Amino acid sequence: MRVAIAHYWLLNMRGGEKVVEALCRLLPDADIFTLFYDSAAVSGTIRSHQVKASFLNPGRRFHRALLGLMPMALESFDLRGYDLVISSESGPAKGVVTRAETKHICYCHTPMRYLWHMYPEYRNEWSPLWQRLAMAPITNYMRMWDYASAARVDEFVANSENVRRRIWKVYRRESKVIYPPVPVEWFAWKPPDGYFLAVGELVPYKRLDYAVRWFSRRGLPLRIAGDGPEYRRLRGMAGANVQFCGRVSDAELRELYARCRALIMPGEEDFGITAVEAVASGKPVIGLGRGGVLESVPPEGAFFYQQPNEEELEAAVRKFDAAEEAVPADRLRASAARFSENEFARAMGEMIAAIQIH
């Protein structure tokens, strides 16, 4: 059968793009459809497939500002020649239009944060006032379109139990959980070099701000791997002990994990691939005890707190300090095996093989 993969945008290699990469290996003849595409920013595996970008692609530098046009762009794709469409969703992707006979599986990383469960946070970050007023009708329209487009999906797959609950809350649709692929065998434990590590896009919902303030005040070494729109603000509040590593290669990232004392996760994650990468490196996680990390980090490696503030982060770090020598690195690494790419490929392969094409 002919297969198409629909992904919201291919402008970097974060968790969602790693899922697309794994789907490309599972489905080597699949074509890819995406709103925005930068071939230099993605892996060779993705580039080896035929990629069709939407008519919005020339404006990819300002892609977030084009939210209101994304439904029209997705619906413009011609998918008549495909028997199966797999959409990869956390921005709009499932809204593609297919033939009645085409099966549509949506692998959902989360319903769009800026429309649903994190809408108040995003709304309050829009400034000046005219921007908030302008975005209100757009997001209202997008919510109605997003809910309606869920009816175009035959089967939902959630990347975690956390997201499965969100899918039911937002779309009133049942879903099957298949954890995203993590190359756990690539990671290794090494004696720590004394620093803590944070990994991810520098965006507001990651809540790195209060972690940077606390580490700066305490003088403890913190390294941050990643880049994004929050860089300038975070750098302005950081002390000399906080090192911004920028975007790093896979090899550099593995070394950062291997040598850190623990991973810091101050925000709520849908699933949290970085937590799995830390656990696969035998390193514990100090983080906000909400969302996907509750599923991915075993109790012996979890130092969680309940409110995103400096006081609770400090208490969790103190608890970690007292228990650090007893953290069982080998058991942590073994627990990560259930998130391997082989497990992802097996579960998705079984689901695809069971599809009846008419």
C-alpha positions as CSV (number, residue, x, y, z in Angstrom):
1,M,0.0,0.0,0.0
2,R,1.1,3.6,-0.6
3,V,1.8,5.5,2.6
4,A,2.1,9.2,3.3
5,I,3.5,10.8,6.6
6,A,2.0,14.2,7.5
7,H,4.1,16.2,10.0
8,Y,3.4,19.8,11.2
9,W,6.8,21.2,10.3
10,L,10.3,20.0,9.6
11,L,12.5,22.8,10.8
12,N,14.7,21.0,13.4
13,M,15.3,17.6,15.0
14,R,13.3,17.5,18.3
15,G,11.2,14.7,19.7
16,G,8.5,14.9,17.0
17,E,11.0,14.8,14.2
18,K,12.7,11.8,15.8
19,V,9.3,10.0,15.5
20,V,9.1,10.9,11.9
21,E,12.6,9.7,11.4
22,A,11.7,6.3,13.0
23,L,8.6,6.1,10.8
24,C,10.8,6.7,7.7
25,R,12.9,3.7,8.7
26,L,9.8,1.6,9.3
27,L,8.2,2.8,6.0
28,P,11.1,3.4,3.6
29,D,8.8,4.2,0.6
30,A,6.6,6.7,2.4
31,D,6.2,10.2,1.1
32,I,6.2,13.1,3.6
33,F,3.9,16.2,3.6
34,T,4.6,19.1,5.9
35,L,3.7,22.8,6.3
36,F,7.3,24.0,6.4
37,Y,10.5,22.3,5.4
38,D,14.2,23.2,5.9
39,S,16.2,20.3,4.4
40,A,19.4,21.5,6.1
41,A,17.8,21.2,9.6
42,V,16.7,17.5,9.4
43,S,18.4,14.2,9.2
44,G,19.6,12.4,6.1
45,T,16.9,9.7,6.8
46,I,14.2,12.3,6.3
47,R,15.9,13.9,3.4
48,S,16.1,10.6,1.6
49,H,12.3,10.6,1.3
50,Q,10.2,12.7,-1.1
51,V,9.1,15.7,1.0
52,K,6.3,18.0,-0.1
53,A,6.1,21.4,1.7
54,S,3.0,23.5,1.6
55,F,2.5,26.9,-0.1
56,L,3.4,28.5,3.2
57,N,7.0,27.3,3.1
58,P,8.5,30.6,1.9
59,G,7.4,32.1,5.2
60,R,9.0,29.4,7.3
61,R,11.1,31.9,9.3
62,F,7.8,33.3,10.7
63,H,5.9,30.0,10.8
64,R,4.3,30.6,14.2
65,A,2.7,33.8,12.9
66,L,1.0,31.9,10.1
67,L,-1.2,29.8,12.5
68,G,-4.5,31.0,11.0
69,L,-3.5,29.9,7.5
70,M,-2.3,26.4,8.5
71,P,-5.7,24.7,8.1
72,M,-6.0,25.9,4.5
73,A,-2.4,24.8,3.7
74,L,-2.9,21.3,5.2
75,E,-6.2,20.8,3.3
76,S,-4.5,21.8,0.0
77,F,-2.4,18.6,0.0
78,D,-3.5,16.1,-2.6
79,L,-3.5,12.7,-0.9
80,R,-5.7,10.8,-3.3
81,G,-3.0,8.4,-4.2
82,Y,-2.4,7.0,-0.7
83,D,-3.9,4.0,1.1
84,L,-2.6,5.0,4.5
85,V,-1.8,8.4,6.1
86,I,0.1,8.7,9.4
87,S,-0.1,12.2,10.8
88,S,2.4,13.3,13.5
89,E,0.6,15.8,15.6
90,S,1.4,18.5,18.2
91,G,1.0,21.3,15.8
92,P,-1.7,21.0,13.2
93,A,-1.1,17.9,11.0
94,K,-4.1,15.6,11.4
95,G,-6.2,18.1,9.4
96,V,-5.2,16.7,6.0
97,V,-8.1,15.6,3.8
98,T,-8.1,12.0,2.6
99,R,-10.3,9.8,0.4
100,A,-13.0,7.9,2.3
101,E,-11.2,4.7,1.6
102,T,-7.8,6.0,3.0
103,K,-7.0,5.0,6.6
104,H,-5.7,7.8,8.8
105,I,-3.7,7.1,11.9
106,C,-2.7,10.1,14.0
107,Y,0.4,9.7,16.3
108,C,-0.4,12.5,18.8
109,H,2.5,14.0,20.8
110,T,-0.2,16.2,22.4
111,P,-3.2,18.2,21.3
112,M,-1.9,21.7,20.4
113,R,-0.6,23.2,23.7
114,Y,-1.2,26.8,22.6
115,L,-4.9,26.1,21.9
116,W,-5.8,23.8,24.8
117,H,-4.2,23.0,28.1
118,M,-1.6,25.8,28.0
119,Y,-3.7,28.4,26.3
120,P,-3.7,30.8,29.3
121,E,0.1,30.7,29.6
122,Y,0.6,31.4,25.9
123,R,-2.1,34.1,25.9
124,N,-0.5,36.0,28.7
125,E,2.9,35.9,27.0
126,W,1.6,37.6,23.8
127,S,2.4,41.2,24.0
128,P,1.6,44.0,23.4
129,L,-2.1,44.2,24.0
130,W,-3.0,44.4,20.3
131,Q,-1.4,41.0,19.7
132,R,-3.5,39.4,22.4
133,L,-6.6,40.9,21.0
134,A,-5.7,39.8,17.5
135,M,-4.9,36.3,18.5
136,A,-8.1,35.7,20.4
137,P,-10.4,35.2,17.4
138,I,-7.7,33.2,15.5
139,T,-7.2,30.7,18.4
140,N,-11.0,30.5,18.8
141,Y,-11.3,29.5,15.1
142,M,-8.4,27.1,15.4
143,R,-9.9,25.3,18.4
144,M,-13.1,24.7,16.4
145,W,-11.2,23.5,13.4
146,D,-8.9,21.3,15.5
147,Y,-11.8,19.6,17.2
148,A,-13.6,19.1,13.9
149,S,-10.5,17.7,12.2
150,A,-10.2,15.0,14.9
151,A,-13.2,13.4,13.1
152,R,-11.0,12.8,10.1
153,V,-8.8,10.4,12.0
154,D,-9.6,6.7,12.0
155,E,-7.3,5.8,15.0
156,F,-5.4,7.9,17.5
157,V,-2.1,6.8,19.0
158,A,-0.9,8.7,22.1
159,N,2.8,9.0,23.0
160,S,2.0,8.4,26.7
161,E,-0.8,7.8,29.2
162,N,-0.6,11.5,30.0
163,V,-1.4,12.4,26.3
164,R,-4.0,9.7,26.1
165,R,-6.0,11.5,28.8
166,R,-5.6,14.8,27.0
167,I,-6.8,13.3,23.7
168,W,-10.0,12.1,25.5
169,K,-10.4,15.5,27.3
170,V,-10.0,17.6,24.1
171,Y,-11.4,15.3,21.3
172,R,-13.4,12.7,23.2
173,R,-11.6,10.0,21.3
174,E,-10.0,6.8,22.6
175,S,-6.4,6.1,21.8
176,K,-3.7,3.5,22.1
177,V,-0.4,4.3,23.8
178,I,2.8,3.6,21.9
179,Y,5.8,5.3,23.5
180,P,8.1,7.4,21.1
181,P,11.3,5.8,20.0
182,V,14.5,6.6,21.8
183,P,17.9,5.1,20.8
184,V,18.6,4.0,24.3
185,E,21.5,1.7,23.3
186,W,23.5,4.8,22.3
187,F,23.7,6.2,25.8
188,A,26.2,5.2,28.5
189,W,27.1,6.0,32.1
190,K,30.3,7.7,33.1
191,P,31.5,9.2,36.4
192,P,29.9,12.6,36.9
193,D,31.9,15.8,36.3
194,G,30.0,17.8,38.9
195,Y,27.5,19.7,36.8
196,F,23.7,19.4,36.4
197,L,22.2,19.3,32.9
198,A,19.1,20.7,31.3
199,V,18.2,19.8,27.7
200,G,15.5,21.2,25.3
201,E,14.2,24.0,23.3
202,L,14.5,27.4,25.1
203,V,10.8,28.2,25.1
204,P,8.6,29.6,28.0
205,Y,6.7,26.4,28.8
206,K,9.9,24.6,29.6
207,R,10.1,26.9,32.7
208,L,13.9,27.1,32.7
209,D,13.7,30.6,34.2
210,Y,13.3,29.7,37.8
211,A,15.9,26.9,37.5
212,V,18.4,29.3,36.0
213,R,17.7,31.8,38.8
214,W,18.1,29.2,41.5
215,F,21.3,27.7,40.2
216,S,22.8,31.2,39.6
217,R,22.0,32.1,43.2
218,R,23.4,28.9,44.6
219,G,26.5,28.9,42.3
220,L,26.0,25.2,41.3
221,P,27.2,24.3,37.8
222,L,24.4,24.0,35.3
223,R,24.8,23.3,31.6
224,I,21.9,23.9,29.2
225,A,21.9,22.2,25.8
226,G,19.5,23.8,23.3
227,D,18.5,27.1,21.8
228,G,15.4,29.1,21.2
229,P,13.5,32.4,21.7
230,E,14.1,32.4,25.4
231,Y,17.9,32.4,25.1
232,R,18.5,36.1,25.5
233,R,16.2,36.4,28.5
234,L,17.7,33.4,30.3
235,R,21.2,34.5,29.5
236,G,20.5,37.8,31.1
237,M,19.5,36.3,34.4
238,A,22.2,33.6,34.5
239,G,25.3,33.7,36.6
240,A,28.8,32.6,35.5
241,N,28.1,29.1,36.7
242,V,25.4,28.5,34.1
243,Q,26.8,27.5,30.7
244,F,24.7,27.7,27.6
245,C,25.9,25.0,25.2
246,G,23.6,25.8,22.3
247,R,22.5,23.2,19.8
248,V,24.9,20.2,20.2
249,S,25.6,17.2,18.1
250,D,24.2,13.7,19.1
251,A,27.7,12.7,20.2
252,E,28.1,15.8,22.3
253,L,24.7,15.3,23.9
254,R,25.5,11.8,24.8
255,E,28.7,12.9,26.5
256,L,26.8,15.7,28.4
257,Y,24.3,13.1,29.7
258,A,27.1,10.6,30.6
259,R,29.0,13.1,32.7
260,C,26.2,15.0,34.4
261,R,25.1,14.4,38.0
262,A,21.4,14.6,37.1
263,L,19.0,16.0,34.6
264,I,17.0,19.1,35.6
265,M,13.4,19.2,34.2
266,P,11.6,22.3,35.6
267,G,8.6,22.2,33.3
268,E,5.8,19.8,32.5
269,E,6.5,17.5,29.5
270,D,4.0,15.7,27.3
271,F,6.2,12.6,27.5
272,G,9.8,13.8,28.0
273,I,12.3,12.1,25.7
274,T,15.1,13.9,27.5
275,A,14.1,12.0,30.7
276,V,14.4,8.7,28.9
277,E,17.8,9.7,27.5
278,A,19.0,10.6,31.0
279,V,17.7,7.3,32.5
280,A,19.4,5.4,29.6
281,S,22.6,7.1,30.7
282,G,22.1,5.9,34.3
283,K,21.4,9.4,35.5
284,P,18.5,10.5,37.8
285,V,15.9,13.2,37.0
286,I,15.2,16.2,39.2
287,G,12.0,17.7,37.9
288,L,8.4,18.9,38.2
289,G,6.4,15.8,39.0
290,R,3.7,16.2,36.3
291,G,3.1,14.8,32.9
292,G,5.1,12.2,31.1
293,V,8.0,11.9,33.5
294,L,5.8,10.1,35.9
295,E,5.7,7.2,33.3
296,S,9.3,7.3,32.1
297,V,11.4,7.7,35.2
298,P,11.5,4.8,37.7
299,P,11.1,5.7,41.4
300,E,14.8,5.0,42.3
301,G,15.8,7.7,39.8
302,A,13.0,10.2,40.4
303,F,13.4,13.4,42.6
304,F,10.2,15.1,41.8
305,Y,8.5,18.2,43.3
306,Q,4.9,19.5,42.9
307,Q,5.1,23.3,42.2
308,P,7.3,25.1,39.7
309,N,9.2,27.4,42.0
310,E,12.7,27.8,43.4
311,E,11.8,26.6,46.9
312,E,10.6,23.2,45.8
313,L,13.5,22.8,43.3
314,E,15.9,23.4,46.1
315,A,14.2,20.8,48.4
316,A,14.4,18.3,45.6
317,V,18.1,19.0,44.9
318,R,18.8,18.6,48.6
319,K,17.0,15.2,48.6
320,F,19.1,14.2,45.6
321,D,22.3,15.3,47.3
322,A,21.5,13.0,50.2
323,A,20.7,10.0,48.0
324,E,23.1,10.5,45.1
325,E,25.6,7.7,46.0
326,A,22.7,5.1,46.3
327,V,21.2,5.8,42.8
328,P,21.4,2.4,41.0
329,A,22.7,3.4,37.5
330,D,22.5,-0.1,36.1
331,R,18.8,-0.5,37.1
332,L,18.0,2.9,35.6
333,R,19.6,2.0,32.3
334,A,17.8,-1.3,32.2
335,S,14.5,0.4,32.7
336,A,14.9,2.4,29.6
337,A,14.7,-0.6,27.3
338,R,10.9,-0.4,27.0
339,F,11.3,2.9,25.1
340,S,13.7,1.6,22.4
341,E,13.1,2.2,18.7
342,N,12.7,-1.6,18.3
343,E,9.7,-1.5,20.7
344,F,8.2,1.5,18.8
345,A,8.7,-0.2,15.4
346,R,7.2,-3.5,16.7
347,A,4.1,-1.8,18.1
348,M,3.6,0.5,15.1
349,G,4.3,-2.3,12.7
350,E,1.6,-4.5,14.2
351,M,-0.9,-1.7,14.1
352,I,-0.1,-1.0,10.4
353,A,-0.2,-4.7,9.5
354,A,-3.7,-5.0,11.0
355,I,-5.1,-2.3,8.8
356,Q,-7.6,-3.4,6.2
357,I,-7.4,-1.4,3.0
358,H,-10.6,-1.4,0.9
